[in-house]
Amino acid sequence: TAGHGFGLGVRIVEDPERGSGRGKGAFGWGGAFGTESWADLELEVAAALFVQQPVRELTADFSQALRNAIVS
């Protein structure tokens, strides 16, 4: 995914401007059918999304909505 890298078995945000709604250094992993979890030290939040939908846009929308709710 654009703006992300990998380290120690997790995906890490390297460029927050490229999407995801997560801060630089946020890390986590996505599983099959939309399940995803991450920790964002910049926002001081951890999140877990458990869904059974193969649509990746849902997790991106959730990430952005969470960021908007916190930063607003």
KAJO-V827039 format. One line per field, one symbol per residue. burial: I if it has 9 or more other ideal C-beta (glycine too) atoms within 8 Angstrom, else O. A space follows every 50 residues. Layout:
# KAJO-V827039
burial = ???
This chain:
# KAJO-V827039
burial = OOIIOOOOOIIIIOIIOOOIIIIOIIIIIIOOOIIIIIIIOIIOOOIOIO IOOOOOOIIIOIIIIIIIOOOO
